Amino acid sequence: AAVGSGGAGRRHRGPMAAPWEKVNPDNAVDRLPQPFRAIARIIEDILLSVDERIDEFERQRKSEEFEHALPQAAPSGVISVPGTITCASVEPRGMTRLALGTSGGEAWLVDAKTQSVVAQRRAFGEYEAVSCVALCSDGRYGARPPPPGKEEPPTKRPHVKLFVAGRTTPRIYAFDIHRHAYGVLLEPACAIHLPPREEAGGGAATPDGEEPPAPRPLVEQVHTRGADDGI
C-alpha cells in the first residue's frame, strides 16, 4: 500500500456492486428486450381493460335496471279460462297439443296450431284444483297370444293418454284421447289408486285470525314414459 501525506496516499474506490437478491430459479423470468417489453406492456393494458369491462357487465346484469331492458315476447294467442291454470304439460315427441289443469278441477287439451281448446274434461270437484297433468303417446302394448288355429291380430296403435292428478284425491286418472268425426274426446281409460294422505296429529299452532297453511298436493309431479306392455 502506498503511504503518503495528504490526499496522495488515499485509495480511490469504484462504484459499489448491486446487492444480491434471493430468487427461485424456477420462478425467475428473464426481462424482455426492447421493443418486445413495450409490446407486452401494451397487451397487458388491453387485457386489463377487457377484464374491467367484463366486471362492469356482470354488475349491470345483477342490477334491477338491466331486467327492464330485456326484449318482451308478446303472446301469440289468448284463451279465456275459468279460474286459473295450475299446471301444464307437453308431449316430448313433438305433438302440437298441450294439456292444462285448472283450479276448477278440469283438464283441457289445447291445439297450439289453431290456438283453441279441442277437448276438456272435469276430473275432480269444482273446489279441487288439478295439481299435475302429463301426456304419453309412445306406449306400446303387446298383443295377447291368439287362440289355437287363429292368426295373430295386427297390433293396434294405442291412443294418446292424458294423466290427471288432483290435490287431495288419492287417484291419478288416465284418459284416452279419441279423435272422432265430430271432434276430440277425453274418454276414461283407468284410474291409479294411491295411498291416502296420512293425517298428521297436533298441527302447528297459528296466531289468532290466521288460517292454517294449505296442505301440499298429494301428487306433486307426474312424468310418463311409454314402454312395452305399459306406461
C-alpha positions in Angstrom: 0.0 0.0 0.0 1.3 3.5 -0.8 1.9 5.7 2.2 1.9 9.4 1.9 0.6 12.5 3.4 -2.5 14.4 2.4 -4.7 13.1 -0.3 -1.9 11.5 -2.2 -2.0 8.3 -0.2 -5.8 7.7 -0.2 -7.3 4.9 -2.2 -9.9 5.5 -4.9 -12.9 3.2 -4.6 -15.0 2.2 -7.7 -18.8 2.1 -7.7 -20.4 -0.4 -5.3 -21.9 -3.6 -6.7 -25.7 -4.1 -6.7 -27.0 -6.0 -3.6 -27.7 -9.7 -4.2 -31.3 -10.9 -4.1 -32.5 -14.5 -3.4 -34.8 -15.7 -6.1 -36.3 -19.1 -7.1 -34.7 -20.1 -10.4 -38.0 -21.9 -11.4 -40.0 -18.6 -11.0 -37.4 -16.3 -12.4 -38.3 -14.7 -15.7 -35.8 -13.0 -17.9 -36.5 -9.4 -18.8 -37.6 -9.0 -22.4 -35.5 -6.8 -24.6 -37.0 -3.8 -26.4 -39.3 -3.5 -28.3 -40.9 -6.7 -27.0 -41.1 -5.3 -23.5 -43.1 -2.4 -24.7 -45.4 -4.7 -26.7 -46.0 -6.9 -23.7 -46.9 -3.9 -21.6 -49.5 -2.7 -24.2 -51.1 -6.2 -24.4 -51.4 -6.3 -20.6 -53.1 -2.9 -20.5 -55.6 -4.1 -23.2 -56.4 -7.3 -21.3 -56.8 -5.4 -18.1 -59.3 -3.0 -19.7 -61.2 -6.0 -21.0 -61.4 -7.6 -17.6 -62.7 -4.3 -16.1 -65.4 -4.1 -18.9 -66.5 -7.7 -18.1 -66.8 -6.9 -14.4 -68.9 -3.9 -15.4 -71.2 -6.0 -17.5 -71.6 -8.5 -14.7 -72.6 -5.8 -12.2 -75.2 -4.5 -14.7 -76.7 -7.9 -15.2 -77.2 -8.3 -11.4 -78.9 -4.8 -11.2 -82.6 -4.2 -11.4 -82.2 -1.7 -14.3 -80.8 -4.5 -16.5 -84.0 -6.5 -16.5 -86.1 -3.6 -17.8 -84.0 -3.5 -21.0 -84.8 -7.2 -21.9 -86.9 -7.7 -25.0 -90.5 -8.7 -24.3 -92.3 -11.5 -26.1 -95.9 -10.8 -27.0 -98.4 -13.7 -26.7 -99.4 -15.3 -30.0 -103.0 -16.0 -28.8 -105.3 -15.7 -25.8 -107.6 -18.4 -24.4 -110.1 -17.5 -21.7 -110.0 -20.0 -18.8 -112.4 -20.0 -15.8 -110.3 -19.8 -12.7 -106.5 -20.1 -13.0 -104.1 -22.5 -14.8 -102.4 -24.7 -12.1 -100.2 -27.0 -14.3 -99.3 -27.7 -17.9 -97.6 -30.4 -19.9 -96.4 -31.1 -23.4 -95.5 -34.4 -25.1 -91.8 -34.8 -25.7 -92.4 -36.5 -29.1 -93.3 -33.1 -30.7 -97.1 -33.1 -30.5 -98.8 -29.8 -31.3 -101.1 -30.2 -28.3 -100.6 -29.4 -24.7 -102.5 -30.3 -21.6 -103.6 -27.8 -19.0 -105.0 -28.2 -15.5 -107.3 -25.6 -13.9 -108.2 -24.6 -10.4 -111.7 -25.8 -11.0 -110.8 -29.5 -11.4 -110.8 -29.5 -15.2 -108.3 -30.9 -17.7 -108.0 -29.1 -21.0 -106.4 -30.2 -24.3 -105.2 -27.2 -26.4 -104.1 -27.3 -30.0 -101.1 -25.0 -30.4 -101.6 -24.6 -34.2 -105.2 -23.4 -34.0 -104.8 -21.8 -30.6 -108.0 -23.3 -29.4 -109.3 -25.8 -26.8 -110.1 -29.1 -28.6 -111.2 -31.1 -25.6 -111.9 -30.7 -21.9 -113.0 -32.9 -19.0 -113.9 -32.4 -15.4 -111.7 -34.8 -13.5 -112.3 -33.6 -9.9 -114.8 -31.5 -8.0 -115.2 -27.8 -8.6 -113.2 -26.9 -5.4 -110.3 -29.3 -6.0 -107.6 -28.0 -8.2 -105.6 -30.2 -10.6 -102.0 -30.5 -9.4 -100.4 -32.4 -12.3 -101.1 -33.3 -15.9 -99.0 -35.4 -18.3 -99.3 -36.7 -21.9 -97.9 -40.0 -23.2 -98.0 -41.1 -26.8 -95.2 -43.7 -27.0 -96.8 -46.5 -25.0 -96.7 -49.9 -26.8 -98.9 -52.8 -25.8 -98.0 -56.4 -26.6 -100.8 -58.4 -28.2 -102.3 -61.3 -26.4 -101.5 -64.7 -27.9 -104.3 -65.7 -30.3 -106.4 -68.9 -29.7 -105.2 -72.1 -31.3 -106.0 -72.1 -35.0 -106.4 -68.3 -35.4 -104.0 -65.8 -36.8 -102.4 -63.2 -34.6 -104.4 -59.9 -35.0 -102.5 -56.8 -36.1 -101.1 -54.6 -33.4 -103.1 -51.5 -32.9 -101.5 -48.2 -32.2 -102.6 -47.2 -28.7 -104.4 -43.9 -28.1 -102.5 -40.9 -26.7 -103.2 -40.8 -23.0 -103.7 -37.9 -20.6 -102.9 -38.4 -16.9 -104.6 -36.1 -14.4 -103.9 -35.8 -10.6 -105.7 -33.7 -8.1 -104.6 -32.0 -4.9 -106.4 -34.3 -2.4 -108.0 -37.2 -4.3 -105.7 -40.3 -3.9 -106.1 -41.3 -7.6 -104.5 -40.5 -10.9 -107.0 -40.6 -13.8 -105.9 -41.7 -17.3 -108.0 -40.6 -20.3 -107.8 -41.8 -23.9 -107.6 -39.0 -26.4 -110.0 -40.2 -29.2 -110.4 -38.4 -32.4 -113.9 -38.6 -33.9 -115.6 -37.1 -36.9 -117.3 -34.5 -34.6 -114.2 -33.7 -32.6 -111.8 -34.9 -29.9 -113.0 -36.6 -26.7 -111.3 -37.5 -23.5 -112.7 -40.9 -22.6 -111.8 -42.6 -19.2 -109.3 -45.4 -19.5 -108.3 -46.3 -16.0 -107.5 -44.9 -12.5 -104.3 -45.4 -10.5 -105.1 -45.7 -6.8 -102.7 -44.1 -4.4 -102.3 -44.5 -0.6 -104.3 -41.8 1.2 -102.6 -38.9 2.9 -101.5 -39.6 6.4 -103.2 -37.2 8.8 -100.5 -35.6 11.0 -101.7 -35.1 14.5 -101.1 -32.0 16.5 -100.7 -29.4 13.7 -98.6 -26.3 14.2 -100.4 -23.6 16.1 -101.3 -20.4 14.2 -101.9 -16.9 15.6 -105.5 -15.9 16.1 -107.2 -14.8 13.0 -104.9 -16.6 10.6 -105.8 -19.6 8.6 -103.6 -22.7 8.7 -101.4 -23.2 5.7 -102.9 -25.2 2.8 -101.6 -28.9 2.7 -99.2 -29.8 0.0 -100.7 -31.7 -3.0 -100.9 -35.4 -2.7 -99.1 -35.7 -6.1 -96.6 -33.0 -6.8 -95.1 -34.3 -10.1 -96.1 -36.7 -12.8 -93.7 -37.9 -15.5 -94.8 -40.5 -18.1 -92.8 -42.7 -20.4 -94.1 -45.4 -22.7 -92.7 -48.9 -22.6 -93.6 -52.4 -23.8 -96.9 -53.6 -22.2 -97.4 -50.4 -20.1 -96.6 -46.8 -19.3 
